[in-house]
Amino acid sequence: MPSASTFIAVEGSAQRLVGMHPSSKRAIDEGLLGRMFPQARAIDASVAGVGADGFMPNVETLALLDPDVVVQWGDRGDDIVGPLRNAGIRTALLRYGTESLARGNLALMADIAGKPERAKELIAWRAATIIAIEKTARDIPEARRLRVVYLQRAASGLAAAGANSYNDFYIRLVGGRNAADGLAGAPAINAEQIAQWDPDVILLNGFEEKLTPARIYDDEILSATRAARERRVYKMPIGGYRWDPPSQESPLTWMWLADLLYPEAFHYDLRAEIARAYRLLYGHTPSQADMDEVLRVQINGDARFYDRFAASESK
């Protein structure tokens, strides 16, 4: 789903993108990408259907669009690849979920765009950010490493990201501990399980658009967790794409979480980092109001430590 926005970032425009997944389109409409690249709002989002978790290709639509290449999952079975192959549509397959694969997917998109140097530039930014964060995080005492839960679903049931997920990767990267690391994948859980973990911080996914921290604060069971009592429940930001999964904007996710978990150790000027990143990624400089939207200041503003992300004139 991040692939459409990743292609726009490496290409520098949306002009060659003719189709995308419906969830990719929702992210473009909800986030800043649709304003930075208005033509992206008109791109066809009916290229994938409801089957195979929403990734069954709509071959009839694709035939009409006549793309040079279609990007599809490479590790979810042949059911979603076979129809493309049978229709004679050139298909690039990708895997997803680790930082190494994220870098490979950036390189794939840059190769498709004919701009391999763009991938090298963006990967260098990722590598430098990881080195800087690891240098600080290694000095955080074990006893002070916070327990974090990322809820992949919270509005429609509950599901937490377990060990070896990308969320697990960046929680550990910044010095935290994934309280759900005993799980595999992102299985359904109940509120009692979260209460038993009693996390210090709860991260809410950015995919459920109407989800807010009130989901935790107003819950009879979840409101008793340390995260709720200390007002450390945060909804993931959304910029050119959602900040939860691996995408071209992931280094901003890492900085954001590092600042929230350990504000005494990390001192990123996140607004300045966003401005630099968006010039690098999209050739655009966001306004202060844009950055309020990216950081979901209206939703997260009263959470603990979130005032550090306020615009400078209001600090």
Buried (B, 14 or more C-beta within 10 A) or exposed (E): BBBBBBBBBBBBBBEEBBBBBBBBBBBBBBBBBBBBBEEBBEBBBBBBBEEBEEBBBBBEBBEEBEBEEBBBBBEBEEEBBEBBEEBEBEBBBBEBBBBEBBBBBBBBBBBBBEBEEBBEBBBEBBEEBBEBBEEBBEEBEEEEBBBBBBBBBBBEEBBBBBBBBBBBBBBBBBBBBBBBBEBEEBEEBEBEBBBEBBBBBBBBBBBBEEBBBEBBBEBEBBBEBBBBEEBBBBBBBBBBBBBBBBBBBBBBBBBBBBBBBBEEBBEBBBBEBBBBBBEBBBEBEBEBEBBBBBBBBEBBEEBBBBEBBBEEEEE
